Amino acid sequence: MALLDTAAVAVPLGGPELPQERRLVTALPGPRSAEILARKADAVAAGVGHTVPVATVAAGGGVVVDADGNSLIDLGSGIAVTTVGNAHPKVAAAVAAQAAQFTHTCFMISPYESYIEVAEALNRVTPGDFAKKSALFNSGAEAVENAIKIARKHTGRQAVVAFDHGYHGRTNLTMALTAKSMPYKSGFGPFAPEVYRAPMSYPFRDGLAGPEAAARVILQLEKQIGADNLAAVIIEPIQGEGGFIVPAEGFLPAIVDWCRANGVVFIADEVQTGFARTGHMFASEIFGIEPDLITTAKGIAGGLPLAAVTGRAEIMDASHSGGLGGTYGGNPIACAAALAAIDVFENDGVIERAREIGTILTDRLTAIQQGDARVGEVRGHGAMIAAEFVDPETNAPDAALTAAVAKACIAQGVIVLTCGTYGNVIRFLPPLAIGDDLLNEGLDVVAAALAAA
């Protein structure tokens, strides 16, 4: 880790040209960050928290630089958003060019080609060899809400099923779909009706094979809801906030088959898993499934706010004209960024890079697990890997250990994120632009933090 003699650091440009190093000039937060965070406390609503006590001024490659000149290794990508790397040159150039042309017209008022180009790209790259259409929105939660609207309109039914440990957003409907109460739902009800929950396949904790876990779900759907009442089943192919839970082999195909047989729309929420994150363009490919509808956001536009629903044309066309949209949905600057990011995903080897990162993460974390029984499981795909921390005698979730390790990593200049229904999982979501040396240094810090905890 490099050290500087002074905290008087000029604000650098972001992007891949930033020095790729972990560098701590001050304890965190440094004086300038502390000053800015004090202003945050005075000006920003208390409900908007933060994980890392820094004020960011630049980011790129695998680092985030703060106002005091500290350079932190980024193993979170702003929760899986800056997958291609922060301020990627292609994305930055596309954004600048579009901003100089026009910034907004509202696609529903005066359409523009870039929105259509993004829809065409999504129709092409998402799973399924069938006619598709897309609609663009602003956030993952908004995409999920619209997917449910479309499914209800298409089927004429109202009920929707989500899963234990699932996360789908913070709006009223998506809070109803989300499993975890604190901090996402507590005190914010009542929630939208006709939302039901089914048990997720969680091999580490339920021990069930995929078909067995699916049969348990199907029995519940048929007996407690009724297929004739069910508009949609929505699931993250690999659950994100719930703990990077990878369902057992055969679970998802069995659910999809049941949905097809009963006229139920199967929605894959790939907001976190989509766009190369798992070593595939979409996680659905890992499990051999073709969703009726797929929701995307996060990595879609290299850091700009954009989201989408893509799916079978006959389902997507169910809504009447004017039933879908929004003032900012498919903003031209975000569309320009998305087209640049999709170009990177398709042509710059980032899917292969995600697999390489996944091998490093899995090998390093598995080696840690072999020497420390508090690491109950290492799981995930590509650059979406997690470690679940437990009491080695009871296998009970150990949230306190998880929080201590994460806090120690951040203090040492490595950004890591916790997750899981029980708060006992650390998730690793590095930008795919990170180098091997920096990634391994970050994992060295994680190993040391766990050893010291």
N, C-alpha and C positions, 0 to 999 in steps of 0.2 A: 504494500500500500504506500503510495507516494504521499509525502507531506510538503506543505508550503510554509514559508516563513511569515506570510502575511495574509490577512483576510481581505485586503483591498484588491478585489478582483473585478475587472471590467466585465460587463455582461457579454458573454460570447454568443455567436450564432449557433443555432442548433444543427441537428443533422449528423450524418455519419463522419463529418470532419472533426467533431469534438474529440478531444483526447479520450481514448478508451481506457480509463483507469479509475480505480477506487481511490479517492483522495479526500481525507478528512483534515480540514483546516481548523475546525472548531468542534467542540461537542455540539450535538444536535439538541435543540435548534441553536444556530449561531446568532449573534446579536442582531443582524439585519433580518433574518427570518423571524426571530422572536418579536421584533418590532412589527413586522407585517402581520404575524399571527395574532398579535394583540389588537391590531386594527380589525382583523377578521372577527374576533370575539365581540367587538363593539358594533360591527356593521352587518354581520351575516347572522341569519337565524341560527339559534343553538342546535336545531335539529340537523343542520348540515355539518356533520363531523369531518374529521380527517384522520388518516392512519399514520402518516409520516410527518414529523414536526419540522418541515422545511417550507420555504417559499421558492418554487421552481422558477428559474429564469431561462433555462435551455435544456434540451434533451436530444439525444440521437444515438444511433447504434444501440449499445447496451447500457447507457448511463443517463442519469438525471442530475443536472447541476443546479445548486441552489444559490440564493442571493449572497451567500457568504463565500462562495467558491468551492463548497464541498461537492464532490462528484460521487454519486451513489450508484452502485450496480443495480440495474432495474430487472427484477425477476417477476414483475407484475404487469407490465405493459398497460398501465392504466385500466386494469381489469380486462385484459385480452383485447384491447383496442388497437394499440400501435404495433400490430403484428408485423408489418413491413418495415418497422423502424420509425421512430419519431422524426418528423420533418424530412421524410424520404425525398430525395431530389425530384423524382418524377411527380410525386404528389404536390410538393411545394410549388413546382413550376406550373402545374396545371391549375392550382388554386390562384396563383398570381395572375395568370393569363385570363382566367374567367372573371376574376374580380375587376380587371381592367375593362372588360366588355360590358357586363351587366351583372348585378348582384341578386335581382329578384324581379319576377313578374307575377308569380303565382301560376303554376302550371295549369290550374283549372280555368284561368282567365286567358293567358297568352302562352300557349305551349312552346317548348323549345326542344331541340333535337337531343340534347345530352340526357334528359330524363328517359327518352325513348331508347337511347343507346344503352343506358344502364339496365332498363327492363329487358332489352334483347340479350344482353350479356348474362343476366340472371337466368333467363329462360334457357340459355344454352348450357351454363355451367352447373346448375343444380341437378340433383339426381332424377332420373326418369326419362325414358325415351318416348315422350308423348307431348302433345301440344300444350304449351304453358303460356300463362300471362303473369304479369307482375304489377304491383302498385307500391309506390314509395311513400315513406313516412319519415318521422324524425328520430324515434327511439325504439328500443327493443320492446318496451311495454306497449307502445302505440301499435307496433306491428302485431303483437299478440292479440290486443283488443280487436284489431281489424280482422285477423284470421278467425277469431270466434264469431264476429259479425257475419263474415262471409259463409262460414260453415252453417250457422243458424239459418241464414237466408236460403242457402242451397238445399238444406234438408227439411226445412219447415219444423224443426225440432228445437228444443231449448236446452236440454241438459248437456253439461260439459264435464269431463273427467280429467283431473290432473293427478299427480302422484305424490306420495310421501317424499319428503326431502326436496321437492321441486321448487324452483324459483322462476317467476315469470314477470316480475315488475312491481311497481309501487303505486300504480293507479288503482282505483277502487276494484275494477274487475280483476286486474292482475294480482292485487293483494289477496283476493279470494282464491285465486289459483295457486298462490305461493303457500308453501307449507309452514315455514318458520315464522313464529309470532314476533319475537324480539330480534332485531329492532324494526322489522318491516311492517308489522300489522298491529302491534299492541296499542290499543286505545283509539284506533282509526276506524272502527266499524260503525254501523253495520255494513256488511259486504254484499256484493252482488249475489243474487239467489241462483239456484239451479247449477251450482258448482259442487261436484262430488270428488272425493279423494280415494285413490286405490293404492295398495301397497306396492312399492318399488322393488324390483330385484336388486338386492344388496348382498352379493355373495359372501362378503367378509362377515356379515352379521346374521344373515338368515340361512346360509348353507344350502339354499335350494338351487337345483339345476334350472336352466332357463325355461324349459317347457313346464316344469312344475310350478315355478313362480308365475308364469303366464296363466296357467289354469286357475290358480288362486284368484288372479285379477278378473278373469273372464266370468268365473262363478259369481263374483261380487257384482260385476256389471249387469249380468242377466237377472240376478235375484233382487238386488237392491235398487236398481235404476230402471232396467228394462231397455233392450236395444231399440225399441220403437220410440223411446223418448230421448235417445241420445244423439245429439248433433255431432259431437267431436270428442276425440281423445287427444290430449296434448301432452307431450313428453319431451324432455331434453334427452337426446340419444346417450350422452354422457352428462350427468347432472353437474352443474357448475357450483353455485353457492351451496348446494346440498352436500358437497364433499367430493366432487369428481368421481361420483359413483358410476362404475362401469357395469351395466347389467350383464347377467350371465348369458352365455351363448344360447341362442334360440328364443330368448325372451321377446325381443322386439319383433322378429318375424311372426311369431305366433299372435301377438297383439294386432299387427297389421293385417294378417289373414282374417282374423275375427272381424275387424272393422270393415274390410272389403265385403265379407259375407253378409254383413248386416247394414250396409249403407251408411256407415259412420265415417265421418271425415277424420283421417289420421293426420295430425299436425305435428311436425318435428320442429321444436324450438331450438334452432341452431344459432341463436344470438351469440353465445359464447364459443361454441364448438366450430362454427363455420369459418370458411376462408383460411384453409391450410393449417389451422391451429393444431389439429390432431394428426398431422402427417397425411391427411387426405383433404381434398377441397372441402368436403363436408363429412361429418362423423357418420351420417347415415350410410355412407359407402362402406364403412367398416363392418356394419351389420347386415349388409346386403338388402337394405330396405329402400323403397321409393315412396316418400311421403306424398299424400295428396296435396298438402300445403306445407311450406317451409318458411319460417320466420328468420330473418337475418338482421344484423345491425353490427355493433362493435367494430370488428376488423374490416368491415365492408369499404370504408372510405379513408383509411389511414389516419383516423383521428378526428375527422369531421362528423357532425351529427347527421346520420342517414340510416334508414331502416327500410325493410321491404317485406312484403308477403309475395311469395311466388308459388304457383301451383297449377293444377290441371285447369285448362282453359275453361271447361264447362262449369267448374266450381267458381273460379275467379270471376266469371261473367254473371254470376247469380244476382249480384246487386243491381238495382236500378241506377240509372245515370244520376250522378250527384251523391250517391250513397257512400262513396269512398272519397277520401281526399283530406285536405287541410291546407291552411294558408302557406306553411313553409315546407310541406312534404315534397321531397325531391328538389330541394333548393339547388339552383344551378351551380353554385360553388361546390356544394357537397357532391353533386353528380360528377363534376369534373374530377374531383378527388377520387371518387369511386372508380371511374374509368381508368385512371392512372394506377390505382391500387390493384385492380383486377388484372391489368397488364402485367404488373409485377408478379402477382400470384401465378399467372399462366406461363410467363416467359423467363423469369429470373431465377428459377430453381429453388423457390422458397418452400415448396412442399417437401422436396428432398431435404432441405435444411431443417425443417421441422422434425423429420425423422431422425436426423443426426443428433439434434438437440435432445430428442426423446431418449435416444440410446445413452447419451452422457448422463442425463438426469436419472434414468432408471438404474444404470450401473452404479452410479455414485450413491444414490439413496438406498439401494439394495445392500451395498457394502456396509453402509451405516447401520441398516437394520440387522444385519448378521451379527454385529457387535453390540447391539442395544435393543433389548426386547421391548422397550417402550415404543418403538416404531412397529405398530401392529401390522400395517400393510402399506406397500408402495403400489400405486395403480395409476392408470391413465394411458393415453396414446399421444405420440408426437410430443409437441411442446406444451402439453397440458397434462402434467404429472402432479400427483399429490402424495403426501405421507400422512397417514392417520396415526395419532399418538394415543396410547392406551396405558392403563395400569397392567403391567405384564402378568400379574397374578389373577386378575379377574376379567381382563379384556374390556373393562369399563372405559369409556372415553375419558381422556385426561385433558380437559380444556385449560387447566392452570399451567401445565407444562407447555402446551402449545402457545399460549399467550406469552410465557416467559421466553421461549425460544425466539418467537417473532420479534419481541421487544429488543432482545439482545442483538439480533441480526440488524435491525434498523439502526440501533445505536452505533453499530460498527460499519454503517454505510452500505447495507444490503437491503433493498426493498423486497419484502416478502408479504404475502397476504394470507390471512387465515380464512377458513370457511367451515362448512359442515353444520348440520342440524345441532350437533352437540358442541360445536366450537372447538373441535379437537383435530382439525386438519390444516396443514399448511399446503397451499397450492402454488405451483411453479408455472408461471406464464411468461417466460422471457420473450422479448421481441426476437423475431427470427434473424435480425441483423446483429445479434450479439455474437462475439467471438468465443472460441473454445476457452481461451485463457481466462477471459473475464468470467465466463460461466463457471468454470472450475474454481476460480477464486471465490466467487459468491458461495458455492457449495462448501468450500473449506470453512467459510465463516459460519454457515449453517451447522456443520459438523461440530465446530468448536463451541457454538452456543448450546447445542444439545448436550455435549459432554459436560459443560459447566453448569447446566441447569439442575 
